[in-house]
Amino acid sequence: MSDGQSRKMSLLESAVSVVTGYLITVLIQLWVYPMFGVDIPSGAAFVISLIVVLAAFAKNFTVRRLFNSIQTRK
């Protein structure tokens, strides 16, 4: 039986996911916002994306650890 994923690997996986999500989010904002008439400076898009991905990081890491805890109890 596996001991599950270590905290370090959970952290690394969440970080990689969030960094790629951040880049995708910034690009989408810069592309989609103008399509809807929203003119936002690129600096603001970076800050908005940062807030979103920090929340996503916390959520991803917490959910990963919860599921890992459930899996290792079996």
SVG drawing of the C-alpha trace seen along z (x, -y; Angstrom):
<svg xmlns="http://www.w3.org/2000/svg" viewBox="-19 -50 28 52">
<polyline fill="none" stroke="black" stroke-width="0.4" points="0.0,0.0 1.2,-3.5 1.8,-6.0 0.3,-8.7 1.8,-11.8 4.2,-13.7 3.5,-17.3 6.5,-18.4 5.2,-16.7 1.7,-18.1 3.2,-21.6 5.2,-21.2 2.3,-19.9 0.0,-22.7 2.7,-25.3 3.3,-24.0 -0.5,-23.9 -0.9,-27.5 2.0,-28.9 0.7,-27.5 -2.8,-28.6 -1.5,-32.1 0.1,-32.4 -3.0,-31.1 -5.2,-33.5 -3.2,-36.5 -3.2,-35.6 -7.0,-35.0 -7.6,-38.3 -5.5,-40.2 -7.3,-38.5 -10.9,-38.1 -11.5,-41.4 -11.1,-43.5 -13.7,-41.3 -16.2,-42.4 -15.2,-46.0 -13.3,-45.9 -10.1,-48.0 -7.8,-46.9 -4.1,-47.8 -1.8,-44.8 -0.5,-45.6 -4.0,-45.3 -4.5,-42.0 -1.3,-40.6 -2.6,-41.7 -6.0,-40.2 -4.5,-37.0 -2.2,-36.9 -5.1,-37.2 -7.0,-34.4 -4.0,-32.0 -3.1,-32.5 -6.6,-31.5 -6.4,-28.6 -3.0,-27.5 -4.5,-27.5 -7.5,-25.5 -5.5,-23.0 -3.0,-22.3 -5.8,-21.9 -7.9,-19.6 -4.8,-17.5 -3.9,-17.1 -7.5,-16.2 -7.7,-13.5 -4.3,-12.2 -5.3,-11.9 -8.5,-10.1 -6.5,-7.7 -3.8,-6.9 -6.5,-6.0 -7.8,-3.1"/>
</svg>
